[in-house]
Amino acid sequence: MSRDGTPISWGLRLFNGRGEQQITVLLPNPFLHPETDKVLKMPDWSRLALWDELRRTRLGLPQPDPFDRSGTGFRQG
């Protein structure tokens, strides 16, 4: 989450039966260039396609959540 409470990264965390985190898979980030990981001037919301598909197929949520596209940027440090 950013300082204003909007998302800045998307991913999937998997836990075992004791509640211990086993793996985190980070998904494409609309704020970062896909090849260089440099911060983009304008977010590429098409990079949330996999996130939207996982929400639809695994959680039964038929539409993308507008909150996922509410961020204004990615700041490091």
C-alpha positions as a Markdown table, in Angstrom:
| # | Residue | x | y | z |
|---|---|---|---|---|
| 1 | Met | 0.0 | 0.0 | 0.0 |
| 2 | Ser | 1.1 | 3.5 | -0.7 |
| 3 | Arg | 1.0 | 6.3 | 1.9 |
| 4 | Asp | -2.5 | 7.3 | 0.7 |
| 5 | Gly | -3.7 | 3.7 | 1.1 |
| 6 | Thr | -3.9 | 2.8 | -2.6 |
| 7 | Pro | -2.3 | -0.4 | -4.0 |
| 8 | Ile | 1.2 | -0.2 | -5.5 |
| 9 | Ser | 1.8 | -4.0 | -6.0 |
| 10 | Trp | -0.3 | -7.1 | -6.7 |
| 11 | Gly | 0.5 | -10.6 | -5.9 |
| 12 | Leu | -0.5 | -14.0 | -4.6 |
| 13 | Arg | 0.6 | -15.3 | -1.2 |
| 14 | Leu | 0.3 | -19.0 | -0.4 |
| 15 | Phe | 0.2 | -20.4 | 3.2 |
| 16 | Asn | 0.5 | -23.9 | 4.6 |
| 17 | Gly | -2.0 | -25.5 | 7.1 |
| 18 | Arg | -0.2 | -23.8 | 10.1 |
| 19 | Gly | -0.6 | -20.4 | 8.6 |
| 20 | Glu | 3.0 | -20.1 | 7.6 |
| 21 | Gln | 3.7 | -18.2 | 4.4 |
| 22 | Gln | 5.3 | -20.5 | 1.8 |
| 23 | Ile | 5.6 | -18.4 | -1.3 |
| 24 | Thr | 4.7 | -15.0 | -2.8 |
| 25 | Val | 4.2 | -14.6 | -6.5 |
| 26 | Leu | 4.3 | -10.9 | -7.6 |
| 27 | Leu | 2.2 | -10.1 | -10.6 |
| 28 | Pro | 2.9 | -7.5 | -13.3 |
| 29 | Asn | 2.9 | -4.0 | -11.9 |
| 30 | Pro | 1.2 | -1.2 | -13.9 |
| 31 | Phe | 3.6 | 1.4 | -12.5 |
| 32 | Leu | 6.8 | -0.3 | -13.6 |
| 33 | His | 8.3 | -0.9 | -17.1 |
| 34 | Pro | 8.0 | -4.6 | -17.9 |
| 35 | Glu | 11.7 | -4.9 | -19.0 |
| 36 | Thr | 13.6 | -2.4 | -17.0 |
| 37 | Asp | 11.5 | -2.0 | -13.8 |
| 38 | Lys | 11.8 | 1.7 | -14.1 |
| 39 | Val | 8.9 | 3.7 | -12.9 |
| 40 | Leu | 6.5 | 4.7 | -15.7 |
| 41 | Lys | 5.2 | 8.3 | -16.1 |
| 42 | Met | 1.7 | 6.9 | -16.7 |
| 43 | Pro | 0.5 | 3.6 | -15.3 |
| 44 | Asp | -0.2 | 0.8 | -17.8 |
| 45 | Trp | -3.4 | -0.6 | -16.4 |
| 46 | Ser | -3.5 | -3.4 | -19.0 |
| 47 | Arg | -0.8 | -5.1 | -16.8 |
| 48 | Leu | -3.5 | -5.9 | -14.3 |
| 49 | Ala | -5.1 | -8.4 | -16.7 |
| 50 | Leu | -3.7 | -11.5 | -14.9 |
| 51 | Trp | -4.8 | -10.0 | -11.6 |
| 52 | Asp | -8.3 | -9.4 | -12.9 |
| 53 | Glu | -8.4 | -13.0 | -14.3 |
| 54 | Leu | -7.3 | -14.5 | -11.0 |
| 55 | Arg | -10.0 | -12.5 | -9.2 |
| 56 | Arg | -12.6 | -13.7 | -11.7 |
| 57 | Thr | -11.7 | -17.4 | -11.9 |
| 58 | Arg | -10.6 | -18.1 | -8.4 |
| 59 | Leu | -12.7 | -15.7 | -6.3 |
| 60 | Gly | -15.8 | -15.5 | -8.5 |
| 61 | Leu | -15.6 | -11.7 | -8.8 |
| 62 | Pro | -16.9 | -10.8 | -12.2 |
| 63 | Gln | -15.6 | -7.3 | -12.6 |
| 64 | Pro | -12.3 | -5.6 | -12.0 |
| 65 | Asp | -12.2 | -3.6 | -8.7 |
| 66 | Pro | -11.9 | 0.1 | -9.4 |
| 67 | Phe | -9.7 | 0.4 | -6.2 |
| 68 | Asp | -7.0 | -1.6 | -8.0 |
| 69 | Arg | -6.7 | 1.3 | -10.5 |
| 70 | Ser | -6.9 | 4.1 | -7.9 |
| 71 | Gly | -3.2 | 4.5 | -7.3 |
| 72 | Thr | -1.4 | 7.5 | -8.6 |
| 73 | Gly | 2.2 | 6.2 | -8.7 |
| 74 | Phe | 5.0 | 4.1 | -7.4 |
| 75 | Arg | 7.5 | 5.8 | -5.2 |
| 76 | Gln | 10.7 | 4.1 | -4.0 |
| 77 | Gly | 12.4 | 4.8 | -0.7 |
